């Protein structure tokens, strides 16, 4: 029963986060001088602001309505647990070699170093330099690299 109660406000919270992301990404796109999206949202940013306000009003109604309060607080508790777990997990990151960020900092090494990877296929989602089986490759955007030779 708790899981069913927790889903209602979580779904609304996810939609609020999507709206906030849309506002931030669109503004960042405009600041970067990129062209307008191919499929622009009507009434931007006012429709997004209205959607956020409406969803926050629904969440407030849920919080103060005795019939829906348990659903709201179950969702709020679930979101709090996930956020706490995320922040704990993001504090200590482990790379492909099993070295944690905390280990690198305590050893005095820079944490944003190139990583040596031995694999048949590596997917990269950033602008970084990667050393794959002895060959240095500069990669931009999302790319897939297949190594040739030793694996």
One Martini backbone bead per residue (centre of mass of N, CA, C, O) as a GRO file, in nm:
protein
  151
    1UNK     BB    1   0.055   0.064  -0.018
    2UNK     BB    2   0.296   0.259  -0.009
    3UNK     BB    3   0.374   0.251  -0.311
    4UNK     BB    4   0.107   0.364  -0.416
    5UNK     BB    5   0.118   0.633  -0.255
    6UNK     BB    6   0.406   0.736  -0.372
    7UNK     BB    7   0.341   0.795  -0.685
    8UNK     BB    8   0.180   1.058  -0.725
    9UNK     BB    9   0.389   1.287  -0.635
   10UNK     BB   10   0.626   1.184  -0.801
   11UNK     BB   11   0.514   1.243  -1.081
   12UNK     BB   12   0.481   1.546  -1.038
   13UNK     BB   13   0.780   1.601  -0.967
   14UNK     BB   14   0.894   1.513  -1.238
   15UNK     BB   15   0.747   1.727  -1.408
   16UNK     BB   16   0.879   1.968  -1.269
   17UNK     BB   17   1.171   1.891  -1.348
   18UNK     BB   18   1.124   1.905  -1.651
   19UNK     BB   19   1.046   2.205  -1.664
   20UNK     BB   20   1.307   2.316  -1.542
   21UNK     BB   21   1.493   2.194  -1.756
   22UNK     BB   22   1.371   2.338  -1.998
   23UNK     BB   23   1.439   2.622  -1.905
   24UNK     BB   24   1.748   2.591  -1.873
   25UNK     BB   25   1.822   2.477  -2.157
   26UNK     BB   26   1.701   2.704  -2.327
   27UNK     BB   27   1.872   2.932  -2.205
   28UNK     BB   28   2.149   2.807  -2.272
   29UNK     BB   29   2.103   2.803  -2.576
   30UNK     BB   30   2.070   3.110  -2.610
   31UNK     BB   31   2.349   3.192  -2.484
   32UNK     BB   32   2.512   3.014  -2.708
   33UNK     BB   33   2.367   3.084  -2.998
   34UNK     BB   34   2.160   2.897  -3.074
   35UNK     BB   35   1.920   2.783  -3.239
   36UNK     BB   36   1.617   2.725  -3.265
   37UNK     BB   37   1.407   2.498  -3.231
   38UNK     BB   38   1.230   2.302  -3.441
   39UNK     BB   39   1.025   2.248  -3.182
   40UNK     BB   40   0.866   2.476  -3.039
   41UNK     BB   41   0.730   2.612  -2.766
   42UNK     BB   42   0.454   2.732  -2.670
   43UNK     BB   43   0.471   3.009  -2.473
   44UNK     BB   44   0.756   3.074  -2.417
   45UNK     BB   45   0.773   3.044  -2.065
   46UNK     BB   46   0.470   3.057  -1.960
   47UNK     BB   47   0.370   2.762  -1.977
   48UNK     BB   48   0.579   2.652  -1.780
   49UNK     BB   49   0.507   2.822  -1.537
   50UNK     BB   50   0.215   2.727  -1.521
   51UNK     BB   51   0.276   2.425  -1.481
   52UNK     BB   52   0.432   2.454  -1.220
   53UNK     BB   53   0.212   2.597  -1.054
   54UNK     BB   54  -0.002   2.373  -1.081
   55UNK     BB   55   0.167   2.142  -0.952
   56UNK     BB   56   0.218   2.283  -0.682
   57UNK     BB   57  -0.082   2.307  -0.609
   58UNK     BB   58  -0.135   2.004  -0.599
   59UNK     BB   59   0.073   1.942  -0.377
   60UNK     BB   60  -0.053   2.128  -0.164
   61UNK     BB   61  -0.326   1.990  -0.157
   62UNK     BB   62  -0.217   1.717  -0.067
   63UNK     BB   63  -0.083   1.813   0.203
   64UNK     BB   64  -0.378   1.948   0.322
   65UNK     BB   65  -0.529   1.687   0.264
   66UNK     BB   66  -0.633   1.429   0.455
   67UNK     BB   67  -0.670   1.215   0.215
   68UNK     BB   68  -0.362   1.295   0.075
   69UNK     BB   69  -0.124   1.318   0.280
   70UNK     BB   70  -0.002   1.032   0.278
   71UNK     BB   71   0.087   1.042  -0.018
   72UNK     BB   72   0.272   1.286  -0.001
   73UNK     BB   73   0.464   1.182   0.234
   74UNK     BB   74   0.555   0.928   0.088
   75UNK     BB   75   0.685   1.078  -0.148
   76UNK     BB   76   0.875   1.262   0.011
   77UNK     BB   77   1.033   1.030   0.141
   78UNK     BB   78   1.132   0.898  -0.120
   79UNK     BB   79   1.284   1.142  -0.230
   80UNK     BB   80   1.476   1.176   0.011
   81UNK     BB   81   1.617   0.901  -0.011
   82UNK     BB   82   1.725   0.937  -0.301
   83UNK     BB   83   1.889   1.199  -0.252
   84UNK     BB   84   2.075   1.089  -0.035
   85UNK     BB   85   2.193   0.858  -0.204
   86UNK     BB   86   2.307   1.036  -0.428
   87UNK     BB   87   2.501   1.212  -0.255
   88UNK     BB   88   2.666   0.977  -0.149
   89UNK     BB   89   2.750   0.855  -0.425
   90UNK     BB   90   2.877   1.129  -0.548
   91UNK     BB   91   3.123   1.150  -0.346
   92UNK     BB   92   3.193   0.845  -0.448
   93UNK     BB   93   3.399   0.750  -0.713
   94UNK     BB   94   3.441   0.490  -0.959
   95UNK     BB   95   3.656   0.361  -1.169
   96UNK     BB   96   3.774   0.115  -1.384
   97UNK     BB   97   4.017   0.047  -1.162
   98UNK     BB   98   3.885   0.110  -0.857
   99UNK     BB   99   3.928   0.408  -0.814
  100UNK     BB  100   3.875   0.655  -0.601
  101UNK     BB  101   3.843   0.983  -0.547
  102UNK     BB  102   3.953   0.974  -0.256
  103UNK     BB  103   4.224   0.839  -0.330
  104UNK     BB  104   4.332   1.065  -0.516
  105UNK     BB  105   4.325   1.297  -0.313
  106UNK     BB  106   4.510   1.160  -0.096
  107UNK     BB  107   4.751   1.134  -0.324
  108UNK     BB  108   4.748   1.414  -0.504
  109UNK     BB  109   4.571   1.370  -0.748
  110UNK     BB  110   4.413   1.424  -1.021
  111UNK     BB  111   4.067   1.366  -1.114
  112UNK     BB  112   4.102   1.472  -1.437
  113UNK     BB  113   4.206   1.214  -1.589
  114UNK     BB  114   4.320   0.997  -1.794
  115UNK     BB  115   4.194   0.686  -1.911
  116UNK     BB  116   4.273   0.350  -1.913
  117UNK     BB  117   4.138   0.132  -2.168
  118UNK     BB  118   4.041  -0.218  -2.196
  119UNK     BB  119   3.859  -0.274  -2.496
  120UNK     BB  120   3.632  -0.321  -2.759
  121UNK     BB  121   3.421  -0.107  -2.624
  122UNK     BB  122   3.363   0.253  -2.611
  123UNK     BB  123   3.165   0.487  -2.433
  124UNK     BB  124   3.129   0.844  -2.489
  125UNK     BB  125   2.991   1.152  -2.299
  126UNK     BB  126   3.241   1.352  -2.387
  127UNK     BB  127   3.510   1.587  -2.373
  128UNK     BB  128   3.779   1.368  -2.423
  129UNK     BB  129   4.070   1.183  -2.342
  130UNK     BB  130   4.158   0.858  -2.469
  131UNK     BB  131   4.318   0.545  -2.381
  132UNK     BB  132   4.324   0.288  -2.628
  133UNK     BB  133   4.538   0.055  -2.651
  134UNK     BB  134   4.775   0.297  -2.697
  135UNK     BB  135   4.560   0.498  -2.825
  136UNK     BB  136   4.501   0.829  -2.889
  137UNK     BB  137   4.178   0.985  -2.841
  138UNK     BB  138   3.962   1.227  -2.965
  139UNK     BB  139   3.645   1.315  -2.813
  140UNK     BB  140   3.319   1.406  -2.931
  141UNK     BB  141   3.065   1.352  -2.788
  142UNK     BB  142   2.886   1.081  -2.884
  143UNK     BB  143   3.075   0.776  -2.888
  144UNK     BB  144   3.215   0.497  -3.064
  145UNK     BB  145   3.476   0.264  -2.982
  146UNK     BB  146   3.682   0.042  -3.164
  147UNK     BB  147   3.912  -0.183  -3.111
  148UNK     BB  148   4.222  -0.276  -3.249
  149UNK     BB  149   4.340  -0.577  -3.162
  150UNK     BB  150   4.402  -0.562  -2.864
  151UNK     BB  151   4.215  -0.676  -2.542
   0.00000   0.00000   0.00000
